[in-house]
Amino acid sequence: MMKKYSKLLSVLMVIAILSACGQSDNKIEYGSSDDQTNEADSAETYEAVTLDNFGREVTFTEPPKRTVGLMQDNAELMLALGLDEYLVGYSFPRDKAAPGLEDKVKNVPLLSELYPSKEVLLSVEPDFVMGSDDFFVDSVIGTTAELEKRGVKSYIPEAAGKPATLENMVYKEINEVSRIFGVESRGDELIQSIKETVQGIQEKISDEKPVRVFYMGGGDSGSAITTGGDMIRSHVVGLAGGENIFSESTGWMPEVSWEEVIERDPEVIVLAYCCGTTPEQLMDAISNNPSLQDVTAVKNKRYVTIEHADVEQSVRIPSGLETLAKGFYPDRFE
């Protein structure tokens, strides 16, 4: 998963598209451990939770007390649910924090810039870890079975079917994690807040004609990297009013030829950066390719920069959706 991922005047224009749109009017209502009785503290009222998670059954008879989010996205979900005191660390920091969670993220110990070792993970004595399946191998933190033997339960976010959507990924994860911690009402409130924000964004663009979008996650002189039509990134592009020009492709980061990009002639190019790749590098790949200069998006300098994490399975989705929608239809957000 982690391998997927000249200061040009045009790069500044890309960034200006977003900054000129102003601050977001859409605020997600996050849970707080201070504004209500902490349900997770009440062992007497906790009901055991059994989940079918990544091909295995996991049962919780009490809420976890010491959690590690293996990526910042996982930690941010804990914070969004008001579970700050049960979070003892995270790894794989993002370029920035989710809107509204900046101060909270600063207070969480960063265990590793990349994959934490078993030793680093176990040094904070977790009883629960959350993260994608590529962490749970012997060469990283160990398998889920191995961790279970050490008294560490685990949860792997996954989609309930394909293609990925907010319903079967984001809302599913929020619901399951809130149930694990015995704070299901907070999960329901967070889901409702996200739904209302998404609806508000879509109402602003409801009568607009969809724009052809090339989601670019990487590229060089020979080919480019995009996103499969079955991935949640493509789903969010659609919610924002875009049409993924490679919607028939599948998988995390399929490779496509520049000839195909030229033939499909996108109206907007999304420069999606991650994991050491910068918007400037993505822009360079376009600017240094003479064959792309007649593509509609390139001629009109219509680019939108976004961090991959903002359109992934996380509480960042509303912010990412708004960024895309503003880039696709800036006049609707003035």
N, C-alpha and C positions, 0 to 999 in steps of 0.2 A: 504494500500500500504506500510506503513512504518513498519509494523510488520514483513515483510518478512525478511525482512532483520533483564618447558619444552621448551623452545626455542630450537628447534631441529636443528641439523646440516643440515638436509634435507631442512628446511625452507630457510636457507641461500642459498642453491643450487637453490631453486625455484627462489629466487630474482635475483641470479646471471645470470640465463638464460636471463633475460631481460636486465640487466645492461651491460652484455657482448656484446650485440648486437649493442651498440653504440647509438648515438643520431639519432633522426629521420631526414631523408632527406626531408620529406614531410611537407611543411609549408602551412597552410591555410591562405589565404589572407582575413583579416578582414576589415570591413568598419571602417572609422574614421570620427568623427565629425569635424576634422581639415582639411581634405584633399579635401573637396568639399563644395559647397553651401549646407547648411543644409535644405534639402527639407522639413523636418518636421516643420520648422519655417514658411513656406510659406502657410498661411491659404488661400490666394487668389487662389492658384493653387491646393489645396487639393480637391480630389474628394471623396465624401462620399463612405464608404465601408460598405457593408452588408454581414455578414457571417452567415452560418448555423453552429452553434457551440454547440455541445453536446445537440442536440435536441431543440435548441432555436435559434431564429434569433437575432443577435446583430448588431446594426448599429452605425457607427462612422461618425460623421459629421465634426470632426476635430481631429487632432492627439492628443493623451494623452500627458500630460505635467508632471505628477507625477506618476511614475509606481513602483509597488512593485513586484519583482519576488519572488513567494512563495517558490521556491527552488533555489539553486545556479544555476542549469541548466538554469532556466528561465532568471536569471540575466545575465548569460553568453551569451545568445542569443542576448539580448539587447546590450551588450558590443561589440559583434561580428559584429553587424550592425551599430556600431558607434553612439549609442544612449545613451551614458554615462550620459549626462546632464539631461535626463528624468527619470533616475533611482534613486529612493530615498531610497531603502532598499531591503533586501532579507532575507530569512530564510533558515533553513536546509543546513548549509554549508557542502561541501564535504571534503574529506580527502585532496584534492589538487585542484588547479584551472586548467582549460583547458589550454593546452600549448599555450603560446602567450598572455594569458589574466591574468597572475598572478598579475601584478602590478595594472591592472584596477580593479580586484576584491577587492584588498586591500582597494581601495578608496570608496567602496560602503558600507554604514552602514549596519551592521548585526543586524537585529531586534530580531531574536530569534534563538536559537540552534535547536529548534524543531518547532512545530506548533506555530505561533504567536497567541496571543489572539486578540479578536476584538479590545480591547482598544489599544494594541500595534500597530496593523495595522493602526487604524484610527488616531493615534497620529502623523503620518507623512503625513496626509492629502492626501492620494492617490486619483487619479481619474481613475486609471486602475490597475488591478491586474492580474497576470498570474500564473497558477499553476494547478496541477492535481485535479480531482473532489473531492478527499477526504478532501480537505481543505474547500470546500464550503458546510459545514453543520453548523447547529446552534451552536453546541458545540465547533466549531473552530472559523472561521471568519464570519460565517453566510452564508446564501444561496445567490446564484447569484441575486435572486429577491430582497432580503433584501439589498444587497449592491447597487443594481441599484437605490433603493429608496433614498439611501444616496448620489447618484451621482457618484458612483464608478462602472465603467464598468469592465467586466471580460472576460478572454479568457482561455479556457481549452484545452490544446493540446490533440488531439485524432487521431486515425488512420482512414483513409478513407477505411475501409474494412479490411479483414483478409486474409492471414496472414500479419503481419506488415512488412513493407519494408522501405528502405530509402525514396523511392518515396512517399508512402502514409502516412508517418509519419514525418520524418525529413525535407524533402524538402517541404512538405505541410505546416508545421508549420513555416518554415522560410519565405515562400511566404506570408502566411496570416499575420504574425506579421509585415513584412516589408510593406505590404499594409496598415495595420492599422496606421502605422506611416508615411505613404506617402513617403517611401524610397524604393520603389519596385526595383529600379535599383540596390541598394546595396544588396537586397535579392537575385536577379538574379546572381550577381557576387559571392556572398558567396556560393550559390548552385553550381555554375560552378566550383569554387575552390575545394569544397568538392568532386565533381564528378571526377575531374582530379586527386586528391589525391588517391581516391579509385581505379581508373583505374590504376594508377602507381603501387600501392601495388599488385593488382591482376595480372598485367603483370609479376611480378617477380615470381609468383607461378603458372602461367597458365598451365604448363605442369606437375605439381606435382599430385600425387595420393592423394585423400582426406584422411584425418586421422580421426579415430573414436575418438570423443570427449565427455567426460562427463563434463558438465557445473555444477559445484557444488556451490550452494549458501548457504549451511548449512548442518549440519548433526550431528548425535550423534550415540550412540551404536546401536540404533534400526533402523534408516532409514536416508535417505539423502534428501536434497531439490535440485531440478534442475530447468530448465526453459522449459516452454512449446514450442513446435515447431511452434506455431502461434505467438510467441513474437518476438520483434525486436532483442533481444539478440541472439536468435537462428539464425535469418537471418544474423547477423553479423558474427557469427561463420561460417556459410556457405560461406560468402564472403571471409573469411580468409583461406578457404581451409579445413574446418573441417566439419564433419558430426555429428550432434547432435544425440547421441545414443538413446535419448528419444524424437525424433522428432514427434512421434505420440501423445505425451501428449499435453495438452493445459493449458493455464492459466499462471498466474504470477509466481508462485513458487510451482509446483506440488511436492508432496512427492513420493519418490520411495524407494524400498527396496534395501539393499545392495546386496541381492541375485541377483536382476535384474542387478545391476551394474556389478557384477562378471560375470554373464552370457553374457553380451554384451561386456565385455572386452575392455574398452577404451584404446587407445594408448596414449592419452593425457588427463590430468584432469585440467580443468580451475578452479582455486580457486578464486571465485568471492565474494569479501567482501563488506560489507555495514552495516551502521546503528549500529555500535558498535561491530560487528563481525570482527575478525582479520584474516589475512592469517594463523597465527600461530594456531588459534583455529580450522580452517578448516583442517590444516595439522595434528593436534593432532587427530582429528576424524578418519583420515585415518591410521595414524601410530599406534594408539591404537586398531585397529581392525585387529586381526590376519588373519581373513578370506580374507582380501584384498591383502595380500602380494604377491599373485601370479598373480594379475591383471597386464597386460602388462605395463600400465603407471606407476604403483607403482614399479614394478621390475626395470624399466629403469629410474625411478626418473624424469619422464617427466611431469612437472607441469608448469602452467602459472598463475601468480597472476595478478588480475585486479580488479579495483574498479567497482562495478555494474554501476555506472554513466557513465563510459567510453563506455559502449555498450548499453546505453539507448537512448531515443529520445532527442538528444542534439547535439550541435556542437562539442562534444568530440568524436563523432563516428570515424572520421579518425584516431585519436590517439589510440582509443581502437582497431580498426581494425588492425592497424599496430602492436600493442602489441601482439595480437593473432597470426597474420601471422608470426611474428618473433619467437614466441614460438613454432608454428607448424613446421616451416621450417627455423630454424636459419641459415643454410648454405646459404640461398638465400639473407640474409641481412648482410653478412660480409663485 
